Amino acid sequence: MLEMGWRRCCCHDALVVEFLCSVLSCSLSFDLGEWVQQYAVRRYGGKSEALSRAWHILQTTLYTVSSVSKSQVEVRPAITMNKPYSSNTTALVEAWRLFVQGSSEVKPVGPFQYDLVDVTRQALLNLFTDFHSLFMVAYQRYQLHHVNSSLEFKSIVSPMMEIIEDLDKLLGSDINFLLGTWTETARSWGDTVEEKNQLELNARNQVTLWGPRGNIEDYASKNGWSGLVGDYYMSRWQLFVSRLQDSIDKGKSMDFNAYESDLLALEQKWSYAVAPHSVVASGDSVSRAKDLLSKWGTAPTPPLQPGYDVFRQTDAPGHDLLWGTQLWTRDVQQLQLLCSCDALCKGFNSNGYLKNVTDPSIRVHSPSVDLYVKVQ
């Protein structure tokens, strides 16, 4: 649904399909906002104030994006990665909260469950992108400035790996998001064991390497398939971060040529494996989405994490922890989450810039910005 329908093809987006059918069958102009509201009622079998607000947010933000790119979870790990086009991260978090709230106002099954999983999926992918910005700078402090950033690096890597694991479990709770459906359907076309194994190889290879040596690698990647996320993508990220961590701990440069060779071997081994993946959903989607919102969309409170003092209409210009990089999210609770995992982060402003210095001497009046300072 939310990547948006434009990249995944409009045929995978229920709203886009229904909208196009409505346009083709209607010669009169109509109110788009009202149509979207009625769409939500039809889709969920009843009206929900929370879901009405959620769909208004999606319509006016995410559905105005003409193009998006792949998430960082699903492409080959690297220190410097192309940042996906923004998918209105802050608005999506707000819609996510409303979807979870709306789960008590409609029957949480069928289309609603699908949409809740889809919204949560994209919210987690967006947060991973912001964690990767911290991850990149933490390693580059060692790589470029020869600062031992081992503890800082570990504290950032941990939530990144948790996001991948949590995403896979979430996707596994809905039958529409399973790798096993893809591979088992492929196997069903074969008559002999050899044919079935060859068809599974073709199916695995198409969504990963697409060729014997990654000829069109990740061209058909799927960040919404349980099994692919928790197995293939997780394994790639674990290999990458372990090599970086080892280079920091031993005070040496990472051997990127060896890493590339080992990564390809890992990818090929997965493509040629014959192993069943579940075709049955496991767990409750609504419960998992609620738990993930509590974990990744709500700021931890003391004593679990430091608190923050808020200074309205105030900023600490410069002194950006991420060397001028602005995080995707402007959601205050998520910004607290991100800042709290990095010991070098002393605070952040409401425009999404983490700060490594927030001393009173550098603070200035800024009408459109609020400054959040970590309580030491």
N, C-alpha and C positions, 0 to 999 in steps of 0.2 A: 504493500500500500504506500509506504511513506518514503521510498528512496528517490524519486517518486515513481509514479507509473511510467514516466518518460524513459527512464533508463531500463527498467525491467520489462518494458513493453506495456502499452496500455491494456493489453489483454489480461494482464495479471492484476489490474487494479479495478476492484469492483465498482468504485465510485466513477472512475473514468468511463468504464464500459456502459454503466447505466446512464451517465450523463450524455454520452454520444448517442445512445439510442433515443433519449428524450429529445435531443436537438433534431435528429433526423426525422422524428415523427411529429414535430411541432412546428408549425409555420409562424407562430406568434412569438414575440419576445417574452421573456419571463425573468423574474427576479432570481438571480443565482443564489443569493444568500438564503432565500426562502426555500429554494429547491434543495439545497444541501441539508437544511433543517428537516425537511420532510423525508429526505433520503435516510437520515439517521433513524427517524421514527419507523420507517418501513423496514429498515435493516435489522433493528433490534426488537421489533414487535411492540413498541410502546415508547412513550415520551419520557425523557430524563433531562432535568435541568442541567446537570453536570455534563452530560454528553452533548447537549445542545451547545453549551459554551465551548466544549472541547472541539467540536466540529467547526464552529465559527473560527476558532484559532487556527485550525489546520487549513481551512479554506483561504484565510487571509494571509497566511504566512507560507507554510510548506508547499501548498498547491499553487503558489506563484513562482516557484523556482523552475526555471526552464531546463536546467541541466544539473546533474550531480555526477559524482565519480565514485569509484570503489572505496570502501572503507579500508582503513589501515590494517584491520584484523586479517583481512582475506588476501592481502598481497604479500609478496616476499618481504620479510622483515629487513629493515635497514635503519641506520642512525638518522639519516636525513631522508624523509619521505615526502612525496607530494601530498600536500594537505587536501583532503577532499573538499569539494565545494560545500560551503556552509548550508546546512539544512535547517536553519532557524532554530538552533539548539535550545535557546532559552524558551522560545514559544513551545517547542516540543515537550520540554520538561513540565511546563504548565499544563499542557494537554494530557500528558501522562498522569499527572496527579488527578485530573478530572476523570479520566477513564477509570482509574482505580476507585475513585469515589462513586462513579456511576455503576460500578459492579453490583451495588446493593439496590439499584433502582430499576434494573432490567434483569431478565433471565441471563445469567452469565454463561451462556453456552453458544455453540454455533458461530455465527458471524461476529458476535461481540467478543467471544474468546479469541477468535482469529485476529481481530483488530487490536485487542489489548496486548496480545503477544507481539504483534507487529510494531506497535508504538513503543513498547518496552525495548524490543530489539534495537530499534534505531536510537533510542535514548542511550543505551549502553554503548553502542558503537561510537556515538558522538563523544561520550565521556572518555572512551579509550583514546580518542584523538587528542584530547586535552592532556591526558596523562602522558601520552607520547611526547608532547612538547616539553614536559618536565624531564622525561627520560632522556631526550636528546641533549638537553643542556647539561644534565648531570654527567653524562659520559664525556661531553666535549670539554667540561672543566678539567677532566683528567687528560683527555687527548690533546688539547690545545694549551692548557695552562699547567699541566703536570701536578694537579691537585688530587690528592687521594680522596675520591668521592665515593668510596666503597659503601659506607653505611647509608649515605643519601641515595645512592643508586638502588640498593636493596629495598629501601623503604618505598620507592616509586615502582619498582618492578612488581612487587607483591600485589598491589591492587590491580595492576594491568593483567596479570595472570588470573586473578580472581574474576575479573570482568569476563574474560573468555570462558572460564569454567561456568560462571553463572549464566552466561548467554546460552551455552550449550544445553544446560539443564532446563532453562526456560523453553527453548525451542522444542525440546523433547517432550514437553507436556501437551503439544498439539499435533495431531496427525498430519497436518498440512506442512509441517516444517521438519520432515525426517529424511535424512539421506537414504535410509533403508528402503523407502518407497521407490527411489530411483534405481538402486542397484538390484533389488529383488525383481522389479519389473523387467529390467534388462535380462536377468537370468531366466525369467519365465519364457523368453523367446527361444531358448536353446532346448534341444532334444537330448543331447548327451552331456555328461559332466564336462567334457572338454569344451563343448560349445557354450555351456553356461559360464564357465570360467573365463572364456574369451570375451563374452558379452559383458561380464562384470568388469574385466580389465578395460574394455572400451568405455564403459560408463564412468569408471573412476578416472580414467585418463582425460576424458573430455572436460570434467569440471576441475581438473588440476593442471597437469603439464600440457595437455593437448599436443602430444607428440612425444617421442622417446626421450628427448632432452630438454623439455620445456620450450618447445618451438613457439608456442603461443601461450605461454604460461599465464594462468589465472584469467584467461580471456572469459571463461564461463564460470568464474568463481561464484560461490553461493554463501553469503554471510548469514543466510536464514535457514540453514540445514543442520539440525542436530546430528552429530556424528562427524560431519566434515569440519565443523567449528571446533569441537572438543577433542578431536583426534588429529586431523591433518594440520589445521591452522595452529592449534595449541603446540603440537610437536615442533613446528617450525620456530615459533616464538621462544619455546624453551631452549632449543639449541642455540638460537641467536643470543639471548640474554646470558646464557651460561658462558659463552665464549667472551662476551664483553666483561662480565663479572670476573672471569679468570684473568683477563688482561689487566684489569685494575688491581686485583689482589696481588698479582705477581709483578706489577710495575713494568709491564712490557706492552709492545704494540700488538694488537690483534692481527692474526694471520688471516686476512680476508680471503686469500686464494684457497686456503685449506677449508675455511668455512663454506665457501661457495661449492666446493667439491663435495663436502659432507652433506650439505643441504640438498644437493641434487640426488645424492644417494638415498637420503631419507625420503624424498619425494617419489623417487622411482620405486623404492621398496613398498611404499603405501599404494601406489598405483597398481602394482603387480600382486598385491596381497589378495587372498581369497578369504574373506571373513564376513560373516553376516552382521548387518546393522538392523536395529529394531524397526519393525513396521507398525509397532503399537506404541501409542503415546503413554507416557508415564508421569504421574503427578498431576496436581491441580494447577492449571494455568493462573487462575485468579489469585490463589494463595501465593504462588511464586512471584507474580507481578507485584503484589503488595509487599512481600518481603524485600524484593529488589528495590522498590521505591524507598522503603525505609532505610535500606543500606546505601543506595547510590544517589538518592534524591533528597536526603535529609541530612543535615549537618549533625555529626556526633556532638554530644554535649559533655562538658567536664563531669567527672574526671577522665572520661575516655579520651577526650581531645581538648586542647586548650580552648578557652573562650575568646571572644573578640569584643573590643570596644569599638563603638561606631562614632565617627566624627563626620557629621553632616556637612555638605558643601565644602569638603576639604579634600586635598590630594597631596601626594608626595611625588612631585614630578621627577621623571628620570628614575633611577634606582630600580629598574625593572629586573626582576629575578631572571626572566627568560629573554633578556637582551632585546627588548622591544617587541617580542611576540605577544600578541593579544590572544587570550584564550577564546574558544568558541562560546562557552557558556557565560552568561551574565547573571545566572541564577545565584543568588547570594549563598544559599545553602550548599550548592555544589562547589562554589568558589572556596568556601570554608573547608570543604572536604579535600580539595586539591591542595590548598595551602597547608593544611594540617599534616599532610603526609611528607612534607619537605621541611626539614629542620632549618634550612636557610631562608625559608619564606617567613617574613615578619608581618605580612598583611597583604591586603589587596584593595583595589578600588572597584567601584561598581561598573567600570567599563571593561573589566576582565583582565587587568594587568596585575600580576603578582609582584610584590615589592620585597626587596632584600634590606631596605632601610626605611623606617617609618618614624624616625626621631622627630620630636616636636620642632626642632630647629629647621627642618626642611619642609614642613607642612605649609601649604598655602591655601588661601581661600579659592574655591572653585565651585561656582554655582550649580553646575550640572553633575557633580561627582560626589560620591560619599567614600570615605576612607575607613577600612576595617583593619584594626591593629590587633595582632595576636597578643593575648595577655600572657606575659612571661612568668 
